[in-house]
């Protein structure tokens, strides 16, 4: 039987842990609401710019060359923007996206370079001895587009110069508080969505369609990277809130079990002492 002193020490330790996990859950809940609002607010803009680019790409070219970001060529090297969190304690979120990207890399027969965003993804790819082109860490919980431009410019420049022939972005897509989906999307070359005839609208572009397309394509890539980071942050805070809630509940259950064990140990000690006293009285008689 474990001594009551050791049991009390364990109970105090677990109570302290439960307070920490409860505080982390509350912080994650507040951050999750803000990041969720940002991620959801950006989706209509993402859909609309995709529709405009689809309409622009469908416009007849006036004899000009195809924009470099629309150019499709033989794939000799692939780049992946791999987005994870800087910190852990968010359940299996980082493990899932790392495994998803890792399985994709293993299935490729051409070299793959990585642009890692977040410390957990960087550490995983380093352990796997993958080619890391650039590293970005300590992205704020409420990033601005300006903070993510350097990531976008790396892949735009590498694709334009021919250093890479295809670019994917891997991130955790926010579905709801309980579900975050590992996602890997192709972002370069830009493949404009096909607009149904019922939704197509004729626009007049000034000065002309191809000029507007050339200006919008880099903005489109920048927006895709920025929105993927917002989705990842919303997923991270949701996963951390759920994980900390489960940790708090498990700690409380463990405290209940240890308290019951402590009471039994105290009862056994009292019973033993009473038996010793009764035995001593009988001997004196």
MIKE-504296 format. One record per residue: residue number from 1; residue in one letter; x, y, z of N, C-alpha, C in turn. Coordinates in nm, 3 decimals, padded with zeros to 5 digits. Layout:
REM MIKE-504296
   num   residuo       n.X       n.Y       n.Z      ca.X      ca.Y      ca.Z       c.X       c.Y       c.Z
   NUM         A         X         Y         Z         X         Y         Z         X         Y         Z
...
***
This chain:
REM MIKE-504296
   num   residuo       n.X       n.Y       n.Z      ca.X      ca.Y      ca.Z       c.X       c.Y       c.Z
     1         X    00.085   -00.120    00.000    00.000    00.000    00.000    00.088    00.125    00.000
     2         X    00.059    00.217   -00.092    00.135    00.342   -00.101    00.104    00.428    00.021
     3         X    00.204    00.494    00.073    00.184    00.576    00.193    00.100    00.699    00.161
     4         X    00.020    00.745    00.256   -00.064    00.865    00.234    00.018    00.988    00.197
     5         X    00.140    00.999    00.249    00.222    01.117    00.217    00.253    01.123    00.066
     6         X    00.288    01.007    00.010    00.317    01.003   -00.134    00.190    01.032   -00.215
     7         X    00.078    00.978   -00.171   -00.048    01.002   -00.242   -00.087    01.149   -00.239
     8         X   -00.070    01.214   -00.123   -00.102    01.357   -00.115   -00.012    01.438   -00.208
     9         X    00.115    01.401   -00.215    00.209    01.471   -00.303    00.168    01.455   -00.449
    10         X    00.125    01.335   -00.487    00.080    01.314   -00.625   -00.046    01.394   -00.655
    11         X   -00.137    01.397   -00.561   -00.262    01.472   -00.582   -00.233    01.620   -00.601
    12         X   -00.147    01.676   -00.518   -00.112    01.819   -00.533   -00.046    01.845   -00.668
    13         X    00.041    01.755   -00.711    00.108    01.771   -00.840    00.008    01.769   -00.955
    14         X   -00.085    01.675   -00.952   -00.184    01.665   -01.060   -00.281    01.783   -01.056
    15         X   -00.313    01.832   -00.937   -00.399    01.951   -00.927   -00.333    02.072   -00.991
    16         X   -00.203    02.087   -00.971   -00.130    02.197   -01.035   -00.132    02.182   -01.186
    17         X   -00.114    02.059   -01.235   -00.118    02.034   -01.379   -00.256    02.066   -01.436
    18         X   -00.361    02.028   -01.363   -00.498    02.054   -01.409   -00.525    02.204   -01.419
    19         X   -00.471    02.282   -01.325   -00.488    02.428   -01.333   -00.420    02.485   -01.457
    20         X   -00.301    02.432   -01.488   -00.227    02.480   -01.606   -00.303    02.447   -01.734
    21         X   -00.347    02.321   -01.747   -00.418    02.281   -01.869   -00.551    02.356   -01.883
    22         X   -00.617    02.384   -01.770   -00.741    02.461   -01.775   -00.715    02.603   -01.825
    23         X   -00.607    02.665   -01.776   -00.572    02.800   -01.822   -00.535    02.799   -01.971
    24         X   -00.460    02.697   -02.014   -00.424    02.688   -02.156   -00.547    02.667   -02.243
    25         X   -00.644    02.592   -02.193   -00.768    02.572   -02.268   -00.842    02.704   -02.287
    26         X   -00.849    02.785   -02.181   -00.919    02.914   -02.190   -00.848    03.008   -02.287
    27         X   -00.714    03.010   -02.283   -00.638    03.096   -02.375   -00.659    03.051   -02.518
    28         X   -00.652    02.919   -02.542   -00.671    02.865   -02.676   -00.812    02.894   -02.728
    29         X   -00.911    02.892   -02.639   -01.048    02.921   -02.679   -01.061    03.064   -02.730
    30         X   -01.001    03.158   -02.657   -01.007    03.299   -02.699   -00.935    03.320   -02.832
    31         X   -00.817    03.259   -02.846   -00.740    03.274   -02.970   -00.811    03.204   -03.086
    32         X   -00.874    03.090   -03.058   -00.942    03.016   -03.163   -01.055    03.096   -03.224
    33         X   -01.130    03.167   -03.141   -01.241    03.246   -03.193   -01.193    03.355   -03.289
    34         X   -01.083    03.422   -03.251   -01.031    03.527   -03.338   -00.976    03.469   -03.468
    35         X   -00.898    03.362   -03.457   -00.838    03.303   -03.576   -00.943    03.239   -03.666
    36         X   -01.048    03.183   -03.605   -01.156    03.125   -03.683   -01.228    03.233   -03.763
    37         X   -01.250    03.346   -03.701   -01.315    03.457   -03.772   -01.231    03.503   -03.890
    38         X   -01.098    03.512   -03.871   -01.010    03.553   -03.980   -01.013    03.453   -04.094
    39         X   -01.004    03.324   -04.061   -01.000    03.220   -04.164   -01.130    03.217   -04.244
    40         X   -01.243    03.225   -04.174   -01.372    03.219   -04.243   -01.399    03.346   -04.324
    41         X   -01.350    03.460   -04.273   -01.372    03.586   -04.345   -01.294    03.590   -04.475
    42         X   -01.180    03.516   -04.483   -01.098    03.518   -04.604   -01.147    03.426   -04.713
    43         X   -01.237    03.334   -04.681   -01.282    03.237   -04.783   -01.360    03.301   -04.897
    44         X   -01.454    03.394   -04.871   -01.523    03.457   -04.985   -01.428    03.531   -05.079
    45         X   -01.326    03.598   -05.023   -01.229    03.668   -05.107   -01.152    03.569   -05.192
    46         X   -01.113    03.456   -05.132   -01.041    03.353   -05.206   -01.124    03.299   -05.321
    47         X   -01.252    03.274   -05.295   -01.339    03.222   -05.401   -01.359    03.325   -05.512
    48         X   -01.371    03.452   -05.476   -01.399    03.555   -05.575   -01.277    03.580   -05.664
    49         X   -01.157    03.586   -05.604   -01.039    03.610   -05.687   -01.013    03.491   -05.779
    50         X   -01.046    03.370   -05.734   -01.032    03.253   -05.821   -01.127    03.264   -05.940
    51         X   -01.247    03.314   -05.914   -01.344    03.331   -06.023   -01.298    03.437   -06.122
    52         X   -01.245    03.548   -06.072   -01.198    03.655   -06.162   -01.081    03.606   -06.247
    53         X   -00.986    03.532   -06.185   -00.872    03.481   -06.261   -00.918    03.380   -06.365
    54         X   -01.018    03.298   -06.332   -01.071    03.203   -06.429   -01.129    03.277   -06.549
    55         X   -01.200    03.386   -06.523   -01.258    03.465   -06.632   -01.148    03.532   -06.715
    56         X   -01.045    03.584   -06.647   -00.935    03.650   -06.719   -00.858    03.550   -06.805
    57         X   -00.832    03.432   -06.750   -00.756    03.333   -06.826   -00.833    03.285   -06.949
    58         X   -00.966    03.294   -06.942   -01.047    03.251   -07.056   -01.054    03.357   -07.165
    59         X   -01.007    03.479   -07.136   -01.010    03.585   -07.236   -00.907    03.556   -07.345
    60         X   -00.938    03.581   -07.469   -00.840    03.557   -07.578   -00.718    03.648   -07.562
    61         X   -00.600    03.586   -07.571   -00.476    03.663   -07.558   -00.450    03.744   -07.684
    62         X   -00.398    03.862   -07.666   -00.372    03.953   -07.779   -00.231    03.932   -07.832
    63         X   -00.196    03.809   -07.862   -00.065    03.782   -07.921    00.050    03.784   -07.824
    64         X    00.025    03.810   -07.694    00.133    03.817   -07.596    00.171    03.678   -07.546
    65         X    00.285    03.671   -07.480    00.332    03.544   -07.424    00.249    03.507   -07.301
    66         X    00.243    03.378   -07.273    00.172    03.328   -07.157    00.243    03.372   -07.030
    67         X    00.165    03.412   -06.929    00.224    03.457   -06.804    00.303    03.342   -06.740
    68         X    00.422    03.371   -06.683    00.506    03.263   -06.627    00.435    03.178   -06.522
    69         X    00.344    03.238   -06.443    00.277    03.162   -06.338    00.167    03.070   -06.392
    70         X    00.131    03.087   -06.520    00.035    02.998   -06.585    00.104    02.891   -06.669
    71         X    00.234    02.906   -06.687    00.308    02.817   -06.776    00.324    02.678   -06.713
    72         X    00.287    02.576   -06.790    00.302    02.438   -06.746    00.419    02.376   -06.821
    73         X    00.512    02.313   -06.748    00.629    02.253   -06.811    00.658    02.118   -06.748
    74         X    00.755    02.048   -06.805    00.792    01.917   -06.754    00.841    01.929   -06.610
    75         X    00.791    01.841   -06.526    00.823    01.848   -06.383    00.957    01.781   -06.357
    76         X    01.057    01.862   -06.318    01.188    01.810   -06.282    01.220    01.832   -06.133
    77         X    01.148    01.927   -06.072    01.166    01.952   -05.929    01.039    02.011   -05.872
    78         X    01.005    01.968   -05.752    00.882    02.011   -05.685    00.918    02.085   -05.557
    79         X    00.838    02.185   -05.525    00.852    02.256   -05.397    00.722    02.243   -05.319
    80         X    00.734    02.235   -05.187    00.617    02.227   -05.100    00.630    02.331   -04.989
    81         X    00.528    02.413   -04.973    00.520    02.503   -04.858    00.450    02.425   -04.748
    82         X    00.527    02.387   -04.647    00.478    02.296   -04.542    00.450    02.378   -04.416
    83         X    00.322    02.387   -04.377    00.280    02.475   -04.268    00.240    02.391   -04.146
    84         X    00.307    02.416   -04.034    00.274    02.353   -03.906    00.276    02.461   -03.799
    85         X    00.263    02.420   -03.674    00.270    02.516   -03.563    00.411    02.520   -03.506
    86         X    00.439    02.625   -03.430    00.568    02.635   -03.362    00.570    02.557   -03.232
    87         X    00.454    02.541   -03.171    00.445    02.474   -03.041    00.362    02.347   -03.053
    88         X    00.381    02.260   -02.954    00.305    02.136   -02.948    00.181    02.152   -02.863
    89         X    00.144    02.046   -02.791    00.026    02.044   -02.704   -00.101    02.074   -02.783
    90         X   -00.109    02.023   -02.905   -00.229    02.041   -02.986   -00.273    01.908   -03.048
    91         X   -00.261    01.803   -02.969   -00.306    01.673   -03.015   -00.222    01.620   -03.130
    92         X   -00.290    01.556   -03.224   -00.220    01.497   -03.339   -00.216    01.586   -03.460
    93         X   -00.239    01.717   -03.443   -00.246    01.807   -03.558   -00.117    01.806   -03.639
    94         X   -00.003    01.832   -03.574    00.124    01.837   -03.647    00.165    01.700   -03.699
    95         X    00.139    01.596   -03.621    00.172    01.461   -03.666    00.097    01.425   -03.793
    96         X   -00.029    01.463   -03.800   -00.111    01.430   -03.918   -00.062    01.501   -04.043
    97         X   -00.032    01.631   -04.033    00.012    01.703   -04.152    00.153    01.664   -04.191
    98         X    00.239    01.633   -04.092    00.374    01.586   -04.125    00.369    01.452   -04.197
    99         X    00.284    01.363   -04.148    00.271    01.232   -04.213    00.213    01.247   -04.353
   100         X    00.115    01.334   -04.368    00.051    01.355   -04.498    00.153    01.406   -04.602
   101         X    00.232    01.504   -04.563    00.334    01.558   -04.653    00.444    01.456   -04.678
   102         X    00.486    01.387   -04.572    00.592    01.287   -04.586    00.553    01.176   -04.682
   103         X    00.429    01.128   -04.675    00.383    01.024   -04.766    00.381    01.074   -04.910
   104         X    00.344    01.201   -04.929    00.344    01.258   -05.064    00.486    01.264   -05.120
   105         X    00.582    01.306   -05.037    00.721    01.317   -05.084    00.776    01.180   -05.123
   106         X    00.746    01.080   -05.041    00.795    00.944   -05.069    00.742    00.894   -05.204
   107         X    00.622    00.935   -05.241    00.562    00.889   -05.366    00.610    00.961   -05.490
   108         X    00.697    01.061   -05.475    00.746    01.136   -05.592    00.875    01.074   -05.645
   109         X    00.893    01.083   -05.776    01.016    01.033   -05.840    01.106    01.146   -05.888
   110         X    01.080    01.268   -05.840    01.165    01.384   -05.871    01.205    01.449   -05.739
   111         X    01.314    01.528   -05.738    01.356    01.594   -05.614    01.248    01.689   -05.561
   112         X    01.240    01.697   -05.428    01.141    01.782   -05.361    01.214    01.872   -05.262
   113         X    01.193    02.003   -05.274    01.247    02.097   -05.176    01.131    02.154   -05.095
   114         X    01.163    02.200   -04.975    01.060    02.243   -04.882    01.082    02.385   -04.834
   115         X    00.972    02.457   -04.818    00.970    02.584   -04.747    00.885    02.560   -04.623
   116         X    00.950    02.548   -04.509    00.878    02.512   -04.386    00.833    02.638   -04.313
   117         X    00.709    02.635   -04.267    00.652    02.742   -04.186    00.609    02.679   -04.054
   118         X    00.683    02.709   -03.947    00.653    02.648   -03.818    00.764    02.555   -03.773
   119         X    00.792    02.556   -03.643    00.903    02.480   -03.588    00.882    02.330   -03.592
   120         X    00.758    02.283   -03.576    00.733    02.139   -03.573    00.757    02.074   -03.709
   121         X    00.715    02.141   -03.814    00.740    02.088   -03.948    00.887    02.092   -03.984
   122         X    00.955    02.198   -03.944    01.099    02.208   -03.970    01.175    02.096   -03.900
   123         X    01.143    02.071   -03.773    01.212    01.965   -03.700    01.186    01.828   -03.763
   124         X    01.062    01.804   -03.806    01.029    01.675   -03.868    01.107    01.655   -03.997
   125         X    01.111    01.757   -04.081    01.179    01.744   -04.210    01.330    01.735   -04.193
   126         X    01.384    01.798   -04.090    01.526    01.785   -04.063    01.560    01.642   -04.021
   127         X    01.475    01.584   -03.936    01.500    01.445   -03.895    01.490    01.351   -04.013
   128         X    01.401    01.382   -04.107    01.386    01.299   -04.226    01.491    01.330   -04.331
   129         X    01.580    01.429   -04.303    01.689    01.467   -04.394    01.636    01.511   -04.530
   130         X    01.533    01.594   -04.528    01.478    01.649   -04.652    01.547    01.781   -04.687
   131         X    01.538    01.818   -04.814    01.598    01.942   -04.863    01.508    02.060   -04.824
   132         X    01.557    02.144   -04.734    01.479    02.260   -04.689    01.535    02.385   -04.756
   133         X    01.452    02.446   -04.838    01.491    02.565   -04.913    01.491    02.690   -04.824
   134         X    01.392    02.703   -04.737    01.381    02.818   -04.647    01.300    02.778   -04.525
   135         X    01.322    02.850   -04.415    01.253    02.823   -04.288    01.191    02.951   -04.236
   136         X    01.068    02.938   -04.186    00.999    03.052   -04.125    00.936    03.005   -03.994
   137         X    00.965    03.074   -03.886    00.910    03.040   -03.756    00.859    03.166   -03.687
   138         X    00.792    03.144   -03.576    00.740    03.253   -03.492    00.645    03.345   -03.569
   139         X    00.559    03.284   -03.651    00.450    03.360   -03.713    00.349    03.394   -03.603
   140         X    00.303    03.518   -03.598    00.214    03.560   -03.490    00.078    03.490   -03.501
   141         X    00.002    03.494   -03.392   -00.130    03.431   -03.390   -00.231    03.506   -03.477
   142         X   -00.204    03.633   -03.503   -00.291    03.712   -03.590   -00.206    03.778   -03.698
   143         X   -00.158    03.699   -03.794   -00.064    03.753   -03.893   -00.133    03.845   -03.993
   144         X   -00.054    03.935   -04.048   -00.101    04.019   -04.158   -00.044    03.965   -04.288
   145         X   -00.098    04.011   -04.398   -00.048    03.968   -04.528    00.099    04.004   -04.546
   146         X    00.139    04.116   -04.489    00.278    04.161   -04.501    00.375    04.061   -04.440
   147         X    00.336    03.994   -04.331    00.422    03.897   -04.265    00.447    03.773   -04.351
   148         X    00.356    03.742   -04.442    00.367    03.621   -04.521    00.419    03.645   -04.663
   149         X    00.444    03.770   -04.700    00.486    03.799   -04.837    00.620    03.736   -04.871
   150         X    00.712    03.730   -04.774    00.843    03.671   -04.802    00.832    03.524   -04.840
   151         X    00.735    03.454   -04.782    00.713    03.313   -04.818    00.665    03.304   -04.962
   152         X    00.568    03.387   -04.997    00.512    03.384   -05.133    00.616    03.423   -05.237
   153         X    00.698    03.522   -05.206    00.796    03.569   -05.304    00.902    03.464   -05.335
   154         X    00.937    03.382   -05.236    01.036    03.276   -05.261    00.985    03.179   -05.368
   155         X    00.863    03.131   -05.351    00.812    03.032   -05.446    00.779    03.095   -05.582
   156         X    00.734    03.221   -05.581    00.706    03.289   -05.709    00.836    03.308   -05.787
   157         X    00.941    03.355   -05.720    01.069    03.376   -05.788    01.130    03.244   -05.836
   158         X    01.124    03.140   -05.752    01.180    03.010   -05.792    01.105    02.951   -05.910
   159         X    00.975    02.970   -05.913    00.898    02.916   -06.025    00.921    02.997   -06.152
   160         X    00.927    03.128   -06.139    00.946    03.214   -06.255    01.082    03.189   -06.321
   161         X    01.186    03.166   -06.240    01.320    03.144   -06.294    01.343    03.001   -06.341
   162         X    01.247    02.912   -06.316    01.261    02.773   -06.360    01.333    02.684   -06.262
   163         X    01.362    02.734   -06.141    01.430    02.650   -06.042    01.341    02.535   -05.997
   164         X    01.211    02.560   -05.990    01.114    02.454   -05.959    01.005    02.457   -06.066
   165         X    00.939    02.344   -06.083    00.840    02.330   -06.191    00.698    02.310   -06.139
   166         X    00.685    02.290   -06.010    00.552    02.273   -05.952    00.560    02.305   -05.803
   167         X    00.456    02.371   -05.751    00.455    02.411   -05.610    00.324    02.366   -05.547
   168         X    00.336    02.299   -05.432    00.221    02.259   -05.352    00.226    02.331   -05.218
   169         X    00.110    02.339   -05.154    00.105    02.395   -05.019    00.033    02.294   -04.930
   170         X    00.095    02.261   -04.817    00.040    02.163   -04.722    00.004    02.236   -04.593
   171         X   -00.120    02.220   -04.549   -00.165    02.287   -04.428   -00.282    02.210   -04.368
   172         X   -00.321    02.248   -04.248   -00.436    02.187   -04.181   -00.558    02.276   -04.204
   173         X   -00.653    02.225   -04.278   -00.773    02.303   -04.310   -00.872    02.296   -04.195
   174         X   -00.922    02.411   -04.154   -01.017    02.419   -04.044   -01.156    02.380   -04.095
   175         X   -01.210    02.269   -04.043   -01.345    02.226   -04.078   -01.442    02.270   -03.967
   176         X   -01.413    02.229   -03.846   -01.486    02.275   -03.728   -01.396    02.257   -03.606
   177         X   -01.450    02.282   -03.489   -01.369    02.277   -03.367   -01.309    02.139   -03.344
   178         X   -01.381    02.035   -03.381   -01.337    01.899   -03.356   -01.263    01.836   -03.473
   179         X   -01.265    01.899   -03.590   -01.208    01.836   -03.710   -01.119    01.934   -03.785
   180         X   -00.994    01.894   -03.806   -00.899    01.970   -03.886   -00.840    01.874   -03.990
   181         X   -00.853    01.907   -04.116   -00.820    01.813   -04.224   -00.684    01.846   -04.286
   182         X   -00.588    01.750   -04.285   -00.460    01.772   -04.356   -00.487    01.788   -04.505
   183         X   -00.436    01.895   -04.563   -00.466    01.929   -04.702   -00.338    01.961   -04.777
   184         X   -00.330    01.914   -04.901   -00.217    01.946   -04.988   -00.273    01.990   -05.122
   185         X   -00.247    02.116   -05.159   -00.304    02.174   -05.280   -00.194    02.222   -05.375
   186         X   -00.222    02.213   -05.504   -00.133    02.268   -05.606   -00.161    02.417   -05.621
   187         X   -00.054    02.500   -05.610   -00.076    02.644   -05.628    00.001    02.699   -05.748
   188         X    00.106    02.632   -05.793    00.178    02.673   -05.914    00.212    02.549   -05.996
   189         X    00.184    02.552   -06.128    00.125    02.663   -06.203   -00.020    02.687   -06.162
   190         X   -00.063    02.811   -06.174   -00.200    02.846   -06.139   -00.293    02.780   -06.239
   191         X   -00.388    02.706   -06.188   -00.488    02.640   -06.272   -00.623    02.704   -06.245
   192         X   -00.664    02.800   -06.326   -00.790    02.870   -06.300   -00.908    02.774   -06.301
   193         X   -00.999    02.799   -06.209   -01.119    02.715   -06.203   -01.207    02.741   -06.325
   194         X   -01.281    02.638   -06.364   -01.373    02.651   -06.476   -01.507    02.704   -06.425
   195         X   -01.549    02.817   -06.479   -01.674    02.878   -06.434   -01.790    02.821   -06.514
   196         X   -01.894    02.771   -06.447   -02.012    02.724   -06.520   -02.074    02.838   -06.601
   197         X   -02.136    02.801   -06.712   -02.195    02.904   -06.798   -02.304    02.983   -06.726
   198         X   -02.370    02.918   -06.633   -02.477    02.988   -06.560   -02.423    03.097   -06.468
   199         X   -02.291    03.086   -06.429   -02.232    03.183   -06.338   -02.137    03.280   -06.409
   200         X   -02.111    03.256   -06.535   -02.015    03.340   -06.607   -02.075    03.479   -06.630
   201         X   -01.988    03.577   -06.621   -02.029    03.717   -06.642   -01.924    03.786   -06.727
   202         X   -01.967    03.865   -06.821   -01.875    03.937   -06.907   -01.836    04.068   -06.840
   203         X   -01.703    04.086   -06.823   -01.651    04.208   -06.763   -01.571    04.284   -06.868
   204         X   -01.559    04.412   -06.846   -01.472    04.496   -06.929   -01.351    04.532   -06.844
   205         X   -01.231    04.492   -06.888   -01.110    04.513   -06.811   -01.030    04.627   -06.872
   206         X   -00.980    04.713   -06.785   -00.896    04.825   -06.827   -00.761    04.815   -06.758
   207         X   -00.647    04.830   -06.829   -00.643    04.866   -06.972   -00.677    04.749   -07.064
   208         X   -00.643    04.624   -07.026   -00.687    04.507   -07.104   -00.673    04.384   -07.015
   209         X   -00.737    04.275   -07.056   -00.751    04.158   -06.970   -00.618    04.097   -06.930
   210         X   -00.525    04.083   -07.024   -00.398    04.017   -06.995   -00.313    04.098   -06.898
   211         X   -00.323    04.228   -06.905   -00.250    04.313   -06.810   -00.304    04.292   -06.669
   212         X   -00.437    04.292   -06.655   -00.498    04.271   -06.524   -00.464    04.131   -06.472
   213         X   -00.462    04.033   -06.561   -00.427    03.896   -06.522   -00.284    03.892   -06.468
   214         X   -00.193    03.960   -06.536   -00.054    03.962   -06.492   -00.036    04.027   -06.356
   215         X   -00.119    04.125   -06.325   -00.112    04.191   -06.195   -00.177    04.107   -06.086
   216         X   -00.282    04.032   -06.121   -00.357    03.957   -06.021   -00.291    03.823   -05.985
   217         X   -00.221    03.761   -06.077   -00.166    03.627   -06.050   -00.072    03.625   -05.929
   218         X    00.026    03.716   -05.918    00.109    03.715   -05.796    00.027    03.741   -05.670
   219         X   -00.074    03.830   -05.678   -00.160    03.855   -05.562   -00.238    03.729   -05.525
   220         X   -00.276    03.652   -05.628   -00.350    03.529   -05.603   -00.264    03.429   -05.525
   221         X   -00.138    03.414   -05.562   -00.048    03.322   -05.491   -00.025    03.371   -05.348
   222         X   -00.004    03.502   -05.334    00.015    03.558   -05.199   -00.107    03.534   -05.111
   223         X   -00.225    03.548   -05.171   -00.348    03.526   -05.094   -00.362    03.379   -05.055
   224         X   -00.326    03.287   -05.145   -00.337    03.144   -05.115   -00.247    03.106   -04.997
   225         X   -00.125    03.157   -04.997   -00.033    03.127   -04.887   -00.084    03.188   -04.756
   226         X   -00.127    03.313   -04.763   -00.177    03.381   -04.643   -00.300    03.311   -04.587
   227         X   -00.391    03.273   -04.674   -00.513    03.208   -04.627   -00.484    03.069   -04.569
   228         X   -00.387    02.997   -04.627   -00.349    02.866   -04.573   -00.291    02.880   -04.433
   229         X   -00.215    02.986   -04.409   -00.159    03.010   -04.274   -00.271    03.042   -04.176
   230         X   -00.370    03.121   -04.219   -00.484    03.150   -04.132   -00.561    03.023   -04.097
   231         X   -00.580    02.936   -04.196   -00.649    02.809   -04.171   -00.571    02.725   -04.071
   232         X   -00.438    02.722   -04.086   -00.354    02.642   -03.997   -00.359    02.695   -03.854
   233         X   -00.360    02.827   -03.838   -00.366    02.885   -03.704   -00.500    02.854   -03.638
   234         X   -00.610    02.866   -03.714   -00.741    02.831   -03.659   -00.745    02.683   -03.619
   235         X   -00.685    02.597   -03.702   -00.681    02.455   -03.670   -00.597    02.428   -03.546
   236         X   -00.483    02.498   -03.536   -00.395    02.479   -03.420   -00.465    02.515   -03.290
   237         X   -00.530    02.630   -03.286   -00.595    02.673   -03.162   -00.713    02.583   -03.127
   238         X   -00.786    02.536   -03.228   -00.897    02.445   -03.202   -00.846    02.312   -03.147
   239         X   -00.739    02.260   -03.208   -00.683    02.133   -03.161   -00.625    02.147   -03.021
   240         X   -00.561    02.261   -02.992   -00.504    02.281   -02.858   -00.615    02.294   -02.754
   241         X   -00.721    02.363   -02.788   -00.833    02.376   -02.694   -00.891    02.238   -02.660
   242         X   -00.911    02.156   -02.763   -00.966    02.021   -02.741   -00.870    01.935   -02.661
   243         X   -00.741    01.943   -02.693   -00.641    01.861   -02.623   -00.630    01.902   -02.476
   244         X   -00.631    02.032   -02.449   -00.620    02.077   -02.310   -00.746    02.045   -02.230
   245         X   -00.861    02.048   -02.296   -00.984    02.010   -02.227   -00.980    01.862   -02.188
   246         X   -00.933    01.779   -02.280   -00.921    01.636   -02.248   -00.819    01.612   -02.138
   247         X   -00.708    01.688   -02.141   -00.606    01.673   -02.037   -00.661    01.712   -01.900
   248         X   -00.739    01.819   -01.895   -00.799    01.863   -01.768   -00.895    01.758   -01.715
   249         X   -00.978    01.704   -01.804   -01.073    01.601   -01.761   -01.001    01.477   -01.711
   250         X   -00.895    01.436   -01.781   -00.819    01.319   -01.737   -00.751    01.344   -01.601
   251         X   -00.702    01.466   -01.581   -00.638    01.499   -01.453   -00.740    01.494   -01.339
   252         X   -00.859    01.546   -01.365   -00.961    01.543   -01.260   -01.004    01.400   -01.227
   253         X   -01.012    01.316   -01.329   -01.045    01.175   -01.303   -00.935    01.107   -01.222
   254         X   -00.811    01.140   -01.254   -00.699    01.080   -01.180   -00.696    01.128   -01.035
   255         X   -00.730    01.256   -01.015   -00.736    01.309   -00.878   -00.844    01.237   -00.798
   256         X   -00.958    01.212   -00.860   -01.066    01.139   -00.792   -01.021    00.999   -00.752
   257         X   -00.954    00.930   -00.845   -00.907    00.794   -00.815   -00.802    00.794   -00.703
   258         X   -00.710    00.890   -00.708   -00.606    00.897   -00.604   -00.665    00.935   -00.468
   259         X   -00.765    01.022   -00.471   -00.831    01.059   -00.345   -00.900    00.938   -00.282
   260         X   -00.962    00.856   -00.365   -01.025    00.735   -00.315   -00.921    00.639   -00.257
   261         X   -00.807    00.627   -00.328   -00.699    00.542   -00.279   -00.643    00.595   -00.147
   262         X   -00.630    00.729   -00.136   -00.582    00.791   -00.014   -00.676    00.763    00.103
   263         X   -00.804    00.776    00.078   -00.902    00.749    00.186   -00.896    00.603    00.232
   264         X   -00.878    00.513    00.136   -00.866    00.372    00.173   -00.740    00.347    00.256
   265         X   -00.629    00.413    00.214   -00.504    00.396    00.288   -00.518    00.450    00.430
   266         X   -00.583    00.567    00.446   -00.605    00.623    00.580   -00.694    00.532    00.664
   267         X   -00.797    00.477    00.600   -00.886    00.387    00.672   -00.811    00.261    00.718
   268         X   -00.725    00.209    00.631   -00.647    00.091    00.670   -00.554    00.122    00.787
   269         X   -00.492    00.242    00.784   -00.403    00.280    00.893   -00.479    00.293    01.025
   270         X   -00.598    00.355    01.018   -00.678    00.371    01.140   -00.722    00.235    01.193
   271         X   -00.765    00.148    01.103   -00.807    00.014    01.145   -00.692   -00.062    01.209
   272         X   -00.573   -00.049    01.148   -00.456   -00.118    01.204   -00.422   -00.065    01.343
   273         X   -00.430    00.066    01.361   -00.401    00.124    01.492   -00.502    00.079    01.596
   274         X   -00.631    00.073    01.559   -00.734    00.027    01.652   -00.710   -00.119    01.692
   275         X   -00.669   -00.200    01.592   -00.641   -00.340    01.623   -00.521   -00.353    01.717
   276         X   -00.420   -00.267    01.696   -00.303   -00.270    01.785   -00.342   -00.231    01.927
   277         X   -00.428   -00.129    01.939   -00.473   -00.085    02.073   -00.554   -00.196    02.140
   278         X   -00.647   -00.255    02.061   -00.730   -00.364    02.118   -00.643   -00.482    02.160
   279         X   -00.543   -00.514    02.079   -00.455   -00.624    02.114   -00.375   -00.595    02.238
   280         X   -00.330   -00.470    02.255   -00.256   -00.432    02.374   -00.341   -00.441    02.500
   281         X   -00.467   -00.402    02.487   -00.559   -00.409    02.602   -00.581   -00.554    02.643
   282         X   -00.596   -00.642    02.544   -00.618   -00.783    02.575   -00.495   -00.843    02.644
   283         X   -00.376   -00.800    02.602   -00.254   -00.852    02.666   -00.246   -00.807    02.812
   284         X   -00.283   -00.680    02.839   -00.278   -00.630    02.975   -00.377   -00.702    03.065
   285         X   -00.488   -00.745    03.008   -00.585   -00.818    03.087   -00.532   -00.956    03.122
***
